[in-house]
Each structure stands twice: as C-alpha cells, then as structure tokens.
Amino acid sequence: MDIESLVARINELARKQKESGLNDAELAERAELREIYLNNIRSNFRQQLESIEIVDDVSGDTYSKGK
C-alpha cells in the first residue's frame, strides 16, 4: 500500500469514528495502518539523519555516521 492510499484510509476511518464509531475490525485496521504509517516516518527520518554530513569549518573535514 502506498503512503497516499494509507493516509487516505486512515483519514476515512477517522471520519467514520467521528460520525458513527468503528467496529472491532475497523479499530484493529486503524491501529495496524497507524503503525505502518509511523514506521514509515521513522524509517524516512532515520535515513535523513544518516545522510547528514558534518563539516568542520576550520579543517574542512567531513564526518558522517560510521566514520
């Protein structure tokens, strides 16, 4: 499931929750979709952090994770 359809389904369930409530299957689906979404955000954030290079202004040396 791509991120756009994932967010769309989460929002659809949120609207239904406000209007009429969710049954047990929908509550479980919402929890699973939210976890997938959060894992995706964590993964993307981790990749961004790992790609950051720190440059020493004085020496010009660059440092990144693992070096």
C-alpha positions in Angstrom: 0.0 0.0 0.0 1.5 3.3 -1.0 1.6 6.2 1.5 -1.1 8.2 -0.1 -3.7 5.4 0.0 -2.6 4.6 3.5 -3.2 8.1 4.7 -6.5 8.2 2.8 -7.7 5.1 4.5 -6.6 6.4 8.0 -8.5 9.6 7.3 -11.5 7.7 6.1 -11.6 5.7 9.4 -11.1 8.9 11.4 -14.1 10.5 9.8 -16.2 7.3 10.4 -15.1 7.3 14.0 -16.4 10.8 14.5 -19.7 10.1 12.7 -20.7 6.7 13.9 -17.9 4.9 15.6 -15.8 2.0 14.5 -16.4 -1.7 15.0 -13.7 -4.0 16.4 -12.3 -5.0 12.9 -12.1 -1.3 11.9 -10.3 -0.4 15.2 -7.8 -3.2 14.6 -7.3 -2.0 11.0 -6.8 1.6 12.1 -4.2 0.6 14.7 -2.3 -1.5 12.1 -2.4 1.3 9.5 -1.2 3.8 12.0 1.7 1.6 13.0 2.7 1.1 9.3 2.5 4.9 8.8 4.6 5.6 11.9 7.2 3.0 10.9 7.4 4.7 7.5 8.0 8.1 9.1 10.6 6.7 11.5 12.4 5.0 8.6 12.5 8.1 6.4 13.7 10.3 9.3 16.4 7.8 10.2 17.6 7.8 6.5 17.7 11.6 6.6 19.7 11.6 9.8 22.1 9.0 8.4 22.7 11.1 5.3 23.8 14.2 7.2 27.4 15.1 6.9 29.0 17.5 9.4 31.7 19.8 8.0 34.4 21.2 10.3 34.7 24.9 9.3 38.3 25.1 10.3 39.8 21.9 8.8 37.2 21.2 6.2 36.9 17.6 7.3 33.6 15.9 6.9 32.1 13.5 9.3 29.1 11.2 8.9 27.7 8.3 10.8 30.1 5.4 10.9 33.2 7.4 10.1 
